[in-house]
Amino acid sequence: MLPRPQRVARALSLAVCALALLGLAAVLWVYAELPRSARHRVKHVLAEPIARALHDEADAAPLGLALPADAKTRAADLVGLAQAARPGARIEVLDFENPDLRVGQVEFIWQDLRRPELDALVERLGIADMARGQRAELADFAALASKVRGLAAHVENGFETSDADYAISDAQRLLDQAASGRTFTCYFYSLVLAQALVALGHPARLVGSGFDERFAHATVEVWLASKRRWVLLDADYDLYYLRGETPLNAWDLHELWFPAWLQYRRGLFEDRAEDTDARRSAFAPFTAVGEGLTLVHGTVTDPRIPRMLAASPGGKHVGIYKSFAIAQRNDWLTEHYPPGHPSATRELSFGEMGSAWLAEYDGDFSARAADLYPDVNALQVAFEPAEGGAVALRLGTRTPWFSHFEVARNDGAPERVEGDRYVWPLPPGEHRLRLWPVNVRGVRGSEVRLALRIDAASTP
């Protein structure tokens, strides 16, 4: 038998161990009872220092040159400076397309467009011709979405997909899985499409949307330079949306849905319906959702697509955009952040948008539309005085991985402008100017157009 002091020490040690185990069990129980968003926050706090030590932040993308806050950007400013350059001349504005840049305040992590992995993805997908042409038209983007949709069969609701599969995000590994016969969900189609668009040099990002936590969807938004707006591509359903001649994005579809949703909520309040299935079926009669909306389908013939569309209110799947969040990174191809790294899962949603789908959302919120929908691959021109009968143009842009500007005078070929200043000679006659920002992959952004007629000064 052990001496009494040793028995006491052993008993105390066992008591301390038991208390420690009970404390640990209590902590784990409290953690398990937390909402999912709170559990995410706890994991981030604990894992973030380790994750940051394992992986540095990616290089920030050069976005070009910002205009001064007091820059002269209006047609009247251009006319005034042209008048000063040509005293007594009659100045007529023939064309003026120089919209303000909508600039977000939330950091976005842009894929480094200099990386050779982008060229490897372009070659593997067989889209080198599109890259060489640097086309930025919606029909080309939609054709690429159809191509991605045809890479793998769809699996319903991801029942055949494990958590380990969802940890794979770079397109090359996903293409390896497709080649081995694995099925995809909307999330994987969207990941491959977004990275293919980025590999071609076009700004693209992932959008997660949902009616509630059981009905979620993933799509892609890409910057369409010709329309100067973000547009949505649904690779899973192989379609995009038009209203008139305008291609729509997730925000547009959300705004189409919301009036009908408010009508449904008023009816719900009056009827006191509590059953989830009853609420969903009660919404079905709102067939007016999506009136005036055209669905432009691609080449995929999967019978699941028309079946799923027909089952949605209005037949156009607009309700899935009741809530949405936008990923704030598109560097999945080359950056593989460890779990807990703040850049791994960053996303942004509109601050006033509440729903069951966002009840467990762990991203950020903003009440500024410009944070969710900033202008990219776009420029704005400011006007300054110059000598010799000319006006100086100051060029500002928000272009991820910006390279240079291009300017075309009248019917001439575009010329490269390295700096942020261009002198526009204005002798008597008609003058037309087109300007673009260009990124390091040679993709032109949205165009600015200016045109003046200078009539010679009349002699007294």
N, C-alpha and C positions, 0 to 999 in steps of 0.2 A: 504494500500500500504506500502511495506517495505521501510524503510529509504534508501536514496541513497547509503550509504556505503555498506549496506547489499545487495542491488541489484547489485552493482559492484562486490562484492565478489562472489555472485551466478553466475554472468555471467562469471567471470574468472574461477570458478570451472567447469562450463559447457564447457568452451573452452578447459580447460586442459583435461577433460574427452574425449571430441571429438578428440583432438589431440592424446591422448593415444590410442583411438580406431582406429584412422586412422593409427597410427604407428604400432599397432598390426596387422591390416589388411595388411599393406605393408610388414611386416615381414613374415606373413603367405603366402602372394602372392609370395614373393621372394623364400621362402622355397619350395612352390609347384612347382616353375619353375626350381628348381635345379635338376640335374640328380639324379637318384635313389641312386647311390653310394654316392653322396654328402649328400643326405638326411640321409642315413644310418650313415655317419660319424657324422653329427650334432646330431642325436639321441644318438649315442654312447657317445659323449662328454657330453651331458646333463644327460644321464641316468646312465653312468658308475659309478659315485661316490655312487649313491643310490643303484645300483645293487651290488656293492662290499660290501656295508654295510649290505645288506641282505643275502649275500652268500659269504663265504670265498672260496679261491682257494682249490681245492682238494689236498690231499696228493700227493707229488711227488712219482713216482714209482721208487723203487731201480732198477738200470739197471746193476748191477754187477760191475766188476772191470776193469778199463782201463789199457792197456799195456803202458809201458813207450814209449816215442817217438823214442828212440834209440834201441828198443827191437830187438833182433836177431830172425827173424821169417822165414828165408829161409832154403831150404834143405841143402845148403852148410854150413850154421851155425850149423845145427844138425850134419852133417858129421864131421865138424871140432871138435866139442865138444866130439863126440863119439870117434874120433881118439885120442883126448887128454886123454879120460878116459881109452882107451885100446890101449896104444902105440904099434905100430908095427902090429896091427890087420888090416885086410882088411875089409872096410866098404862098403856095397852096399845098396843103397836105393831101396826098393821094392815098396813102396807106399808113396805118400806124397800129402795129400789134406789138405792144411792149408791156405785158401785164406784170403787176407786182408779184414778187416771189413770196410764197407762203412758206415761212421758215418755222420748223419745229424746235422745241427746246429740250426734247428728250433725246438722249444719246442713242444712236443706232450703230450696231457693229456691222460694217460693210465688208463683204468678202474682198480680200486682196486680189485685184484683177490682174496682178502681175504674175501670179503663181502658175507654174506649168501644169498643175493638176487640172486646170480649167481646159487647156488644150487637149489633154488626154480624155476628158469627158466628152468634149465635142467630137473627137475622132471615134470614140466608142459608140456614141449614139448615131454617128453618120450624118451629122448636121453641119459639116464643114462648109458646104456651099452657102448655107444661111449665114455662117460666120463671116465668110469672105464678102458677101454682099452687104453685111451689116444692116439688114432690113429690120425695120422696127414697126411693122404693120400688124394689126390685130389678126388678120387672116393667117399670117405666118406663126404668130403665137398660138393660135387655135390649132393649127396643123401640128405643132409641136406637142400640144396637150393630147391630141388624138394619138400621136406616136407613143407617148409615155403610157397612155391608158392601155395600149395594145401590148405592152411589155409583159404583163402578168394578168392572170385572172383575178377577179375580185372575190374576197372572202367576206361574208356577211357578218358585220359587227365584230370582226376580229376574233372570233371564237377559236380559230386555229392559230392565233398569234400570241406568243408569250411576251412577258415583260422584257426578257432578254432581247427579243426581236425589236421591241420599241426603243431599246437603247441604241440601236443602229440608226444613224442619221445621215451618213455620207452616201452620196449617190452611187459611187463605185461598188461599195459593199452591198447596197440594195440591188444593184443590177446583177451582182454575183448570185444573190439569193433568187432573183427572178429567173436567171438562167438555169438554176437547179430545180425549178418547178415550184417554188414557194409562191403563195398567193399574196396579194397586196390589199390593204385597206385604203380609204381615201387619204389617210395621213401619209402613207408611203408614196402614192402617186404624186401627192403635192410636194413632198420633199424632193423627189427626182425632178419634177417639172421646174420647181423654183431654182434648183441648182443648174439645170440645163439652160434656163434663161440667163442666169448670172454668168455662166460660162461663155455665153454669146455676148456678154457685156451689158445686159439690160438689168436695171434695178428690179428686183423681185423679192417678195417676202411671203411668209406663211400666214394664213388667217385661220383661226379656230372659231367656229360658231356653233350655236346650239339653241334648241327650243327649251330643253331642260337637260339635267345631268345624264339622262338615258338616250337622248337623241342629239348627238354631236356630229360635227362635220369639219373637214379640213379642205381648204381651197388655197389658191395662190392669187396674189395681186401683183401686177407688173405695171411699170410706168410706160404709158403709151405716149410717145413724144408727139405724134401727130395730133392727138387730142388734148395734150397737156394735162393728163389726169391718170390716176391709178385705175386700172380695170381688173375685174375679177375673172379668173379662169377656173372652171370646175373640171379638173382632169378626171375625177371619178365618174361624173355624169357626162363628161365629154361635151361641155357646152359653155357658152357665155351668154350674158343678158344684154339686150338692147332696149332702150326706150326712145322711139324715134330713131335718130341716127347716133344717139349717145350710148356708148358702152358703159355699163354700170359697175360699181364696186360694192363692197359689203355694206358700207354706210348707206348708199343709195337704196339697197334692198331692205336694209333695216328700216329706213324711213317709209318705204312702201308698205311694210308689214305693220308698222306701229299703229296707224289709225284703226286697222281692223282689230288689232290686239286690244286697244282701248275699248272698242265696242264690245268685244268678248268679255272684258273685265266688268263692264257695266252690267251686262247680262248675267254674269256670274254672281255679282253682288245682289241682284234682284232675285235670282233663283236659289241662292244659298247652296249651290252645288258644291260638294266637297270631294267626291270621288274623282281620282285622277283620270281614269278612263272616260268617265262621264264628261269631264271638262273637255277632254280632247275631242270626243265625238260631238260635243255641243259646238265646237268651233268649226266643224266640217262645213256647215252651210255657208260660211263666208267665202263663197266662190268668187267674189269680186276681187279678192286679193290678187294682184298682179295684172289687172286689166290694163291693156295698152303696153304690156311687156312682151317682148319677143325673145324666145329661147333659140339661139343659133347652135345647132348640133353639129358635131364633128362626124367622123367616119365610123366610129365604133357602133356595133349593132347588138350589144349585149341586151337581151330582153329585160333584164333587171331594171335598166334605166327608165323606160317608159312606165313600167309597173310602179316603181317608187315615186315617180313624178305624179302619176295618176292618183296615188294614195295621199298626196299632200293637199292641204286647202288651196283651192285655186288651180291645182294641177301644175304648179311651177316651182315648188320647193322653196318658196320665199320665206316660209316660217322658220327655217333653220337659221335665219339671220336675225332672229329676235334679239339675240345677244352675240357679240363677237369680240375677239381680242386678236391683236396683231403682234406676231413675233418681232422682237427688236434686234434681230440678228439674221444674217443670211450666209454665214461663213461655215456652214456644216461640212462643206467638202474638204476643208483643210484644217479646221480647228476642232479638236475633240476635247472639250472641257470635262474635267472629272466631276463626279456628283458633288453638289454643294457649291460649285463655282457660280458666282452671281451672274456670269454671262451665259451659262448653259441654258437656262430656261426663261430668260427675260422676255416679257411680253407686256402689252399695253392695251387697256380698254378705256372706253369713254366713261368719265366719272359719274354720270347720271344714269348709267345703264345697269339696273339691278334685275336679277332673275335667278331662278333656281339653278340654272346652268353656271352662274357666276358665284353661287353661294360658297363654293370651295375654291374659288379662284385665288391664286397666290401671286399674281403679277401686280403691276402698277396701274394707276388710274390717272387720267388727265381730263380736265373739262375744256381743253383747247383743241378744236378740230385740227389746227395746224400741226399738233403733235402727232396725231394719228395719220393725217394726210398732208405731209409736207411736200412742196414741190422739189423734185430732184431732176437731174439731167436737164436743167432749165437755166435760163439766164435772163437778166434784166439790164437795160442800157440806161445810163445817165448821160447827160449832155453838158459839155463844158466849152468855154470859148477857146478858139484857136486862131492863129494868124493865117494870112494869105487867103482870105475868102473861104474859110473852111469851118467846120464844127468838129470838136473832139468828142469821141464817144468813150465813156468809161464803162467797162464791161464787168458785171458782177454775176456770179453763178453759184449754184449749189449742185455740184456734180461729183458723186463719189468717184474717187480715183481720177480726178480731173487731169487732163493733159494740156489742151490748148483750145483756142477759139478758131473758128473759120468764118470768113466774111466773103460774100459774093456781091460784087457791084454790077448792077444792071443785069446783062445776060452773060457776064463773064464767069469763068470757073472760080470756085472757092479758093481763097488764099489763106494761108496759115497765119495766125496772129499769136505770138508767144506771150506777150504781156497782157495788161488789162486796159490798154489805151489804143484807140484807132482814130486816125484823123481822116475825116470825110470831106474831100474837096467838093465845093458846091458852086461851080460856074453856072451861068445861065443854061437852062435846059431841064430835062426830067432826070431824076436820080432815084434809083431803087437800090435798096440794101437788104440783104438777108444775112442773118448771123446765127451761129450755133455754138454751143459748148461741145467739146469732144473729150471722151474719156480715154484711158490708156489702151483700151481694146479697139479704138477707132470708131466707136459708136457715137453718132451725133445725137444731141439732145433736142429739146423743143426749140422751135425757131422763133426768132424775133424778126419782124418785117417793118421797114421804114421806107417811105417814098415821098419825095417832094418835087414840086415843079417850081423852078426859079425863073421868073420872067425878068428880063434885063431892065435895069432902072431907066425910066423914061427921061429924056432930056428936057429941060425947062424951055 
